[in-house]
Amino acid sequence: MTEFRLGLVVNPAAGLGGSVALKGSDGAETAARARELGAEPKASKRAAQALKELVNGKVDCRIFTGANGLGEDSCALAGVPCEVIFHGHEPSTAEDTKALTQALVESGVDLLLFAGGDGTARDVYAVVPSEQPVLGIPAGVKIHSGVYAVSPRAAGKVVVQILRGHLTTVTHADVMDIDETAFRSGTVRAKRYGEMLVPEELRYVQAVKMGGKESDELVLTDIAADVIERMEDDVLYIMGSGSTVAAVMDELGLANTLLGVDVIKNGELVASDVTARQLEQWVVTEQQPARLVVTVIGGQGHIFGRGNQQLSAALLAQLLQAEGKEAIWVVATKAKLQQLNGKPLLVDTGDAEVDEQLGGLIRVTTGYHDEVFMQIDAP
């Protein structure tokens, strides 16, 4: 089983200003003033509450974090091992939060947990890529952003759900903050800074439900609409086999090879039922920009190595090198994913290194603007 890599960032100053009526803890001066007034740090303890859910849930993962109050202390409190990859200042600063976040992203964590308030969310947002999954552990005075769980324990339970293979919807949520100076004078002045990608509870889209179940026809139409909306000009789209991908081709009005691989570009069919050699010529040799659209084999869970050997390890290696897993679009109905009963998606490319690169979390499109996390493993 490919190891799940969890990143942890704790802002030890988060929440300091609350108990001493400072309306926040943004800025080194405010945090120092809060300590002078006798404020006790609570962020490490709240992060530990989230981590204890991993212990209670009896799930395993590798945790990467910063030294001392940046996360190491929280792991010690929760009784979970961690790997320290960053040392900051004492006391820590906003730049430490950003630097640790950057280090964790570069280390390839599957999910980034951070404990703090809206100021911390802004610091994390400043450096994470738009497609890096994150989740906030509420520990600050101001929690207006939609990137936080409702409680520290709730944040931990979401991680446990993911590690157990439960379907977990992914959504972009707002990063908000208020002007602390104005707030202290009685004025609430909120501002939206952007969005980050966060997991949330599984939910079905009301428009595609019939009698409590998904309508296959409507779901496939919604999946197709989402994929087509994201398609860019002058990019090769390699369309894998299977009925879910066929629905995208049908929506485009293009002929489809149900048990083969087709290629489209600018909304037009470039080639039908292509070979691995053809694909490698275009993508590996000529290095044309490309995306891959594949689905899951029902009941079994394979996305590569079963019935689509045209998608070679060399092709996948080039796509991963060019854009990472963002170049691979997995599409499937939630009903098909639920048939896996929590088992991961599987890859068997014939190349252990490529299989390893594919491991970890991937987003699966399950409807229009509706995605869930799934774990990929190489058996």
C-alpha positions as CSV (number, residue, x, y, z in Angstrom):
1,M,0.0,0.0,0.0
2,T,1.3,3.4,-1.0
3,E,1.9,5.5,2.2
4,F,-0.3,8.5,2.8
5,R,1.7,11.6,3.4
6,L,0.1,14.1,5.7
7,G,1.6,17.6,6.2
8,L,1.0,19.5,9.4
9,V,1.5,23.2,10.0
10,V,0.7,24.7,13.4
11,N,0.7,28.4,14.1
12,P,1.6,28.4,17.8
13,A,0.5,32.1,18.1
14,A,-3.0,31.4,16.8
15,G,-5.8,32.2,19.2
16,L,-3.5,34.0,21.7
17,G,-5.4,37.2,21.5
18,G,-8.8,35.8,22.1
19,S,-8.7,35.2,25.9
20,V,-7.1,38.6,26.5
21,A,-9.7,40.5,24.3
22,L,-7.2,41.5,21.6
23,K,-9.7,40.3,18.8
24,G,-7.0,38.3,17.1
25,S,-3.3,37.4,17.0
26,D,-2.1,38.7,13.6
27,G,1.4,40.2,13.7
28,A,4.3,39.6,16.0
29,E,3.6,42.7,18.2
30,T,0.0,41.5,18.9
31,A,1.2,38.0,19.8
32,A,3.8,39.4,22.1
33,R,1.3,41.7,23.8
34,A,-1.0,38.7,24.3
35,R,1.7,36.8,26.0
36,E,2.5,39.7,28.2
37,L,-1.2,39.8,29.3
38,G,-0.9,36.1,30.3
39,A,-2.5,34.4,27.2
40,E,-1.8,30.7,27.0
41,P,-1.1,29.1,23.6
42,K,-3.8,26.6,22.6
43,A,-3.0,25.9,18.9
44,S,-0.7,22.9,19.6
45,K,-3.3,21.3,21.9
46,R,-6.1,21.8,19.3
47,A,-3.9,20.3,16.6
48,A,-3.2,17.3,18.9
49,Q,-7.0,16.8,19.3
50,A,-7.2,16.3,15.5
51,L,-4.3,14.0,15.4
52,K,-5.7,11.8,18.2
53,E,-8.5,10.9,15.9
54,L,-6.0,9.1,13.7
55,V,-5.0,7.1,16.7
56,N,-8.6,6.4,17.7
57,G,-9.4,5.5,14.1
58,K,-6.4,3.1,14.0
59,V,-5.2,4.4,10.7
60,D,-1.6,4.9,9.6
61,C,0.2,7.6,7.6
62,R,3.5,9.5,7.5
63,I,3.3,12.9,9.1
64,F,5.7,15.6,8.1
65,T,5.9,18.9,10.0
66,G,8.0,21.6,11.6
67,A,10.0,21.6,14.8
68,N,8.7,22.4,18.2
69,G,5.5,24.5,18.2
70,L,5.2,24.4,14.4
71,G,3.8,20.8,14.7
72,E,6.3,18.6,16.4
73,D,4.8,19.4,19.8
74,S,1.3,18.5,18.7
75,C,2.4,15.1,17.4
76,A,4.1,14.4,20.7
77,L,0.9,15.4,22.6
78,A,-1.2,13.1,20.4
79,G,1.4,10.3,20.6
80,V,2.0,10.0,16.9
81,P,5.4,9.8,15.2
82,C,6.4,12.6,12.8
83,E,9.3,13.6,10.6
84,V,10.6,17.2,11.1
85,I,11.6,18.8,7.9
86,F,11.8,22.5,8.9
87,H,13.1,24.6,11.8
88,G,11.7,28.1,12.4
89,H,12.2,31.0,14.7
90,E,11.4,31.3,18.4
91,P,8.8,32.7,18.7
92,S,7.6,31.7,15.3
93,T,6.5,34.2,12.6
94,A,4.2,34.3,9.6
95,E,7.2,33.7,7.4
96,D,7.8,30.4,9.3
97,T,4.2,29.3,8.4
98,K,4.8,30.1,4.8
99,A,8.2,28.5,4.6
100,L,7.0,25.3,6.3
101,T,4.0,25.1,4.0
102,Q,6.2,25.5,1.0
103,A,8.5,22.7,2.3
104,L,5.6,20.4,2.8
105,V,4.2,21.1,-0.6
106,E,7.6,20.4,-2.2
107,S,7.9,17.2,-0.2
108,G,4.7,15.9,-1.9
109,V,2.2,15.6,0.9
110,D,-1.2,14.3,-0.1
111,L,-3.1,16.5,2.3
112,L,-1.9,19.6,4.2
113,L,-3.4,20.1,7.7
114,F,-2.9,23.5,9.3
115,A,-4.0,24.8,12.7
116,G,-4.7,28.5,13.1
117,G,-7.2,31.2,12.2
118,D,-8.0,33.3,9.2
119,G,-4.5,34.9,9.3
120,T,-2.9,31.5,9.1
121,A,-5.2,30.5,6.3
122,R,-4.0,33.6,4.4
123,D,-0.4,32.6,5.0
124,V,-1.0,29.1,3.7
125,Y,-3.0,30.4,0.7
126,A,-0.1,32.7,-0.2
127,V,2.2,29.7,-1.0
128,V,0.1,26.6,-1.8
129,P,-0.7,25.6,-5.4
130,S,-4.4,25.9,-6.3
131,E,-4.8,22.1,-6.6
132,Q,-3.0,21.2,-3.3
133,P,-5.7,19.7,-0.9
134,V,-5.7,21.4,2.5
135,L,-7.8,21.4,5.6
136,G,-7.8,23.9,8.5
137,I,-8.0,22.9,12.2
138,P,-9.7,25.8,13.9
139,A,-7.4,27.3,16.5
140,G,-7.6,31.1,16.0
141,V,-9.8,33.9,17.2
142,K,-11.1,34.7,13.7
143,I,-12.6,31.7,11.8
144,H,-14.5,33.2,8.9
145,S,-12.8,31.2,6.1
146,G,-14.6,28.2,4.6
147,V,-11.4,26.1,4.7
148,Y,-11.7,25.0,8.3
149,A,-13.4,22.0,9.8
150,V,-16.1,22.7,12.4
151,S,-13.8,21.5,15.2
152,P,-10.4,20.0,15.7
153,R,-11.9,16.5,16.1
154,A,-13.9,17.0,12.9
155,A,-10.7,17.7,11.0
156,G,-9.2,14.5,12.3
157,K,-12.3,12.5,11.4
158,V,-12.1,13.8,7.8
159,V,-8.5,12.5,7.5
160,V,-9.6,9.2,8.9
161,Q,-12.4,9.0,6.3
162,I,-9.8,9.6,3.5
163,L,-7.4,7.0,4.9
164,R,-10.2,4.4,5.2
165,G,-11.0,5.0,1.5
166,H,-14.4,6.6,2.0
167,L,-15.6,8.9,-0.7
168,T,-14.7,12.5,0.3
169,T,-16.0,15.3,-1.8
170,V,-13.5,18.0,-2.8
171,T,-14.5,21.6,-3.1
172,H,-12.9,25.1,-3.4
173,A,-13.7,27.1,-0.3
174,D,-13.2,30.8,0.4
175,V,-10.2,32.2,2.3
176,M,-11.6,35.2,4.3
177,D,-10.2,37.5,6.8
178,I,-11.2,40.7,8.6
179,D,-9.2,43.9,9.4
180,E,-8.2,43.4,13.0
181,T,-7.4,47.0,13.6
182,A,-10.9,48.0,12.4
183,F,-12.4,45.1,14.3
184,R,-10.9,46.3,17.6
185,S,-12.6,49.6,17.1
186,G,-16.0,47.9,16.5
187,T,-16.0,47.7,12.7
188,V,-16.3,44.4,10.8
189,R,-14.6,44.7,7.5
190,A,-14.2,41.3,5.8
191,K,-12.4,40.6,2.6
192,R,-12.2,37.5,0.4
193,Y,-8.6,36.6,-0.6
194,G,-9.1,33.6,-2.8
195,E,-9.9,29.9,-2.6
196,M,-8.2,26.7,-1.5
197,L,-9.1,23.1,-2.3
198,V,-10.5,21.3,0.8
199,P,-12.2,18.0,1.5
200,E,-15.7,18.0,3.0
201,E,-18.4,15.5,3.8
202,L,-19.7,13.4,0.9
203,R,-22.8,14.9,-0.7
204,Y,-24.9,14.2,-3.7
205,V,-25.9,16.9,-6.1
206,Q,-29.7,17.2,-5.8
207,A,-30.2,17.6,-9.6
208,V,-28.8,14.1,-10.3
209,K,-30.7,12.1,-7.7
210,M,-33.8,9.9,-8.3
211,G,-35.3,8.0,-5.4
212,G,-32.2,8.5,-3.4
213,K,-29.9,7.0,-6.1
214,E,-27.9,8.5,-8.9
215,S,-29.5,8.5,-12.3
216,D,-26.7,7.1,-14.5
217,E,-27.8,9.0,-17.6
218,L,-27.9,12.3,-15.8
219,V,-24.7,11.7,-13.9
220,L,-22.8,10.8,-17.1
221,T,-24.1,13.9,-18.8
222,D,-23.0,16.0,-15.8
223,I,-19.5,14.4,-15.9
224,A,-19.2,15.0,-19.6
225,A,-20.2,18.7,-19.2
226,D,-17.5,19.2,-16.5
227,V,-14.8,17.6,-18.6
228,I,-15.7,19.5,-21.7
229,E,-15.8,22.8,-19.8
230,R,-12.2,22.3,-18.6
231,M,-10.8,21.4,-22.1
232,E,-8.3,23.9,-23.5
233,D,-7.4,24.8,-27.1
234,D,-4.4,23.2,-28.7
235,V,-4.1,20.4,-26.2
236,L,-4.4,16.7,-27.1
237,Y,-7.0,14.9,-25.1
238,I,-6.4,11.2,-24.9
239,M,-9.7,9.5,-24.3
240,G,-9.5,6.1,-22.6
241,S,-11.9,3.2,-23.0
242,G,-15.1,2.7,-21.1
243,S,-18.7,3.9,-21.1
244,T,-18.0,6.9,-18.8
245,V,-15.4,8.3,-21.2
246,A,-17.7,7.4,-24.1
247,A,-20.3,9.8,-22.6
248,V,-17.9,12.6,-23.0
249,M,-17.3,11.7,-26.7
250,D,-21.1,11.4,-27.2
251,E,-21.6,14.9,-25.7
252,L,-19.0,16.2,-28.2
253,G,-20.8,14.5,-31.0
254,L,-17.6,12.4,-31.9
255,A,-17.2,8.8,-32.9
256,N,-15.9,6.7,-30.0
257,T,-14.0,3.4,-29.7
258,L,-15.6,1.9,-26.6
259,L,-12.8,-0.6,-26.0
260,G,-10.0,1.5,-27.4
261,V,-8.3,4.9,-27.1
262,D,-9.2,7.9,-29.2
263,V,-7.5,11.4,-29.4
264,I,-9.2,14.7,-29.8
265,K,-8.0,18.3,-30.2
266,N,-9.9,21.5,-30.4
267,G,-13.1,19.6,-30.2
268,E,-12.3,17.5,-33.2
269,L,-11.4,13.8,-33.6
270,V,-7.6,13.5,-34.4
271,A,-7.3,9.7,-34.4
272,S,-9.3,6.6,-33.4
273,D,-8.3,3.4,-31.7
274,V,-4.7,4.6,-31.4
275,T,-1.7,2.5,-30.3
276,A,0.9,3.1,-27.6
277,R,3.5,3.9,-30.2
278,Q,1.3,6.6,-31.7
279,L,0.7,8.2,-28.4
280,E,4.3,8.1,-27.4
281,Q,5.3,9.7,-30.7
282,W,3.0,12.7,-30.1
283,V,3.5,13.1,-26.3
284,V,6.9,11.7,-25.5
285,T,8.9,12.4,-28.7
286,E,7.1,15.5,-30.0
287,Q,6.2,16.6,-26.4
288,Q,2.8,18.0,-27.5
289,P,0.8,19.2,-24.5
290,A,-1.7,16.5,-23.5
291,R,-4.3,15.4,-20.9
292,L,-5.5,11.9,-20.3
293,V,-9.2,11.1,-19.5
294,V,-9.7,7.6,-18.0
295,T,-12.3,5.8,-15.9
296,V,-12.4,3.0,-13.4
297,I,-13.0,-0.6,-14.1
298,G,-16.1,-1.4,-12.2
299,G,-15.8,-3.7,-9.2
300,Q,-12.1,-4.0,-9.7
301,G,-10.8,-0.5,-9.4
302,H,-8.0,-0.5,-12.0
303,I,-7.4,2.7,-13.9
304,F,-4.2,1.6,-15.7
305,G,-3.0,-1.8,-16.8
306,R,-6.3,-3.5,-17.5
307,G,-7.7,-3.2,-21.0
308,N,-5.9,0.1,-21.7
309,Q,-2.3,-1.0,-22.3
310,Q,-2.1,1.7,-25.0
311,L,-1.5,4.0,-22.1
312,S,2.1,3.0,-21.6
313,A,4.4,3.7,-18.7
314,A,6.5,5.9,-21.0
315,L,3.4,8.0,-21.8
316,L,2.3,8.3,-18.2
317,A,5.9,9.2,-17.1
318,Q,5.9,12.0,-19.6
319,L,2.5,13.3,-18.5
320,L,3.6,13.2,-14.8
321,Q,6.8,14.9,-15.5
322,A,5.1,17.7,-17.5
323,E,2.2,18.4,-15.1
324,G,2.0,15.8,-12.4
325,K,-1.3,14.0,-11.7
326,E,-3.2,17.2,-12.9
327,A,-2.6,15.8,-16.4
328,I,-4.7,12.7,-15.5
329,W,-8.4,13.2,-15.3
330,V,-10.2,10.3,-13.7
331,V,-14.0,10.2,-14.2
332,A,-16.5,7.8,-12.6
333,T,-20.0,7.8,-11.0
334,K,-20.1,7.7,-7.3
335,A,-22.2,4.5,-7.6
336,K,-19.2,2.8,-9.3
337,L,-16.8,4.1,-6.7
338,Q,-19.0,2.9,-3.9
339,Q,-18.9,-0.6,-5.4
340,L,-15.2,-0.7,-4.4
341,N,-16.2,-0.8,-0.7
342,G,-13.4,1.5,0.4
343,K,-10.7,-0.2,-1.7
344,P,-8.2,2.1,-3.5
345,L,-7.9,2.6,-7.2
346,L,-5.3,0.4,-8.7
347,V,-2.5,0.9,-11.2
348,D,-0.3,-1.7,-12.9
349,T,1.7,0.0,-15.6
350,G,4.6,-2.5,-15.6
351,D,6.9,0.1,-14.3
352,A,7.3,0.2,-10.5
353,E,8.6,3.8,-10.5
354,V,5.7,5.1,-12.5
355,D,3.3,3.1,-10.3
356,E,4.9,4.8,-7.2
357,Q,4.6,8.3,-8.8
358,L,0.9,7.6,-9.4
359,G,0.3,6.6,-5.8
360,G,-1.5,8.8,-3.3
361,L,-4.6,10.9,-3.6
362,I,-6.2,11.8,-6.9
363,R,-9.4,13.7,-7.6
364,V,-12.1,11.9,-9.4
365,T,-14.8,13.8,-11.3
366,T,-18.2,12.4,-10.3
367,G,-20.5,15.1,-11.6
368,Y,-20.7,18.7,-12.8
369,H,-18.2,20.6,-10.6
370,D,-18.4,17.6,-8.2
371,E,-15.3,15.7,-7.3
372,V,-14.2,13.2,-4.6
373,F,-10.8,12.1,-3.3
374,M,-9.6,8.5,-4.0
375,Q,-6.5,6.8,-3.0
376,I,-4.3,5.1,-5.7
377,D,-2.3,2.0,-4.9
378,A,0.0,-0.3,-6.8
379,P,-0.8,-3.9,-5.9
